[in-house]
Amino acid sequence: MTAILNILTSLFILVIGVVALALVVLFFIDRYQTSDTVRRNYPVIGRMRNILSELGEFFRQYFFAMDREEMPFNRAQREWVNDASKAHSTNVAFGSTQTLDPVGTPIFVNCPWPTLETEAHGIVPMVIGEGVAREPYNAPSFFNISGMSYGALSTPAITALSNGAANAGCWLNTGEGGLSPHHLDGGCDIVFQIGTAKYGVRDKEGHLCDDKLREVAAHPEVKMFELKLSQGAKPGKGGILPGAKVNAQIAAIRGIPEGEASISPNRHPDIGSSAELLDMIARIREVTGKPVGFKTVVGAHGWIKNLFEEINRRGPESAPDFITVDSGDGGTGAAPLPLMDHVGLTLREALPMMVDMRDAAGLKDRIRIIASGKLVTPSEVAWALCAGADFTISARGFMFALGCIQAMKCNKNTCPTGITTHDPALQRGLDPANKAVRVANFVNQIRKEVGIIAHSVGVKRPRLMQRYHVRLRCADGRSRPLDELYPQAGADNQAA
């Protein structure tokens, strides 16, 4: 009996030793791999997330939250971006989990004779600012990276976005936090955003500085300038960057004190009318020589008609080269809940409205429309192109491509994936080289699958899709063509 107990004791110690050794090995494997940020920041324990996610597929009937029930982005959306960014198959089996019941669900009208792949056209660039800006921008991609500032995002995150954008051939918007060396790291095309605090191009009093504008414009990577009037997360309120995130470099780039919260004015103090907006656009375009536009959330829209009337009085050269339409249902920025939930129209309603007002003013060929707001999957991007957008942009989609797990810590300095934190220990988990590849993969897969939708409805490239190519589910349970819900004057409304 004593001999048996000794053997069992020895076996138990051996098993414990093997398990301990395995845990140590896994710790070092996780700590020094670069493909999974969560495992790198939380060795061994981080593996539980993947294990539980896998088990969830087998035991999903026991859980209340299904693929399409999580918010603000559900599991199906996040998994699509994850697979796309890792260059994995985005095909699914056993049918769609997408219910077609919710009002506003897009249903694309497939053609009986879809476009053959051999007849399809590749990505066609579109010029912005032609004939007006001294250096117009021939934008190569219809899908691009929306504004996320350095400060709100970490150093490795911005570095990865810059390199990924360069590899994919799309633009990267700086957000309102100014131009950092990390934006320039990859050599990608850059849209410099000017927020209400004029970070990066302000003088000591906080006013727009022409000399600093010229300095920014001197970078060949900077292709356009965007005046941010408002953003989806907080229409009517300026940007918010907690003091914990304002380190020495961010303070220097923005031109603000280190360690103090960075709160932007709720509008541009020097822009209070359509006329003053056009004056500011003309000033920036003259100083920089590059295309200039503005970003806005549509709410009250009479001012937009007044803006277009003022443009036609002054002449088309006075027009903004582009208008970015942001959705009112929230975004990457931290914001008060009432603004995020209940202020500003969603992109579903605002985008067709803006396109129709532009076209009615005869400015279709002069002003490009950029759509922004929860465009993280091919169907959403394709809908925006059908509605009349010339370009689409995404912010949160690229955060998922960087490894975001929707931990909802963006407004704190504790992001577990290193994307929205300046804690070096957490940033360490985000490897820019690995994530840059994922960013490029995401862009390429979006463009590929939007192309598949375009071919399905019978056109040769995405921008040829029209409103009659998509229907929206309505409150009565039926779907209606988008061109019936939002008729366009002079448009051919006959489905192909």
Buried (B, 14 or more C-beta within 10 A) or exposed (E): EEEEEEEEEEEEEEEEEEEEEEEEEBEEEBBEBEEBBBBBBBBBEBBEBEEEEEEBEEEBEEEEEBBBEBEEBBBBBBBBBBBBBBBEEBEEEEEEBEEEEEEEBBBBBEBEEBBEEEEBBEBEEBBBBBEBBEBBBEBBBBBBBBBBBBBBBBBBBBBBBBBBBBBBBBBBBBBBBBBBEBBBBBEBBBBBBBBBBBBBBBEEEBEBBBEBBEEBBEEEBBBBBBBBBBBBBBBEBBBBBBEBBBEEBBBEBBBBEEEEEBBBBBBBEEBEEBBEBBBBBBBBBEBBBBBBBBBBBBBEBEBBEEBBEBBBEBEBEBBBBBBBBBBBBBBBBBBEEEBBEEBBBBBBBBBBBBBBBBBBBEBBEBBBBBBBBBBBBBBBBBBBBBBBBBBBBBBBBBBBBBBBBBBEBBBBBEBBBBBBBBBEEBBBBBBBEBBBBBBBBBBBBBBEBBBBBBBBBBBBBBBBBBBBBBBBBEEEEEBEBBBEBBBBEEBEEEBE
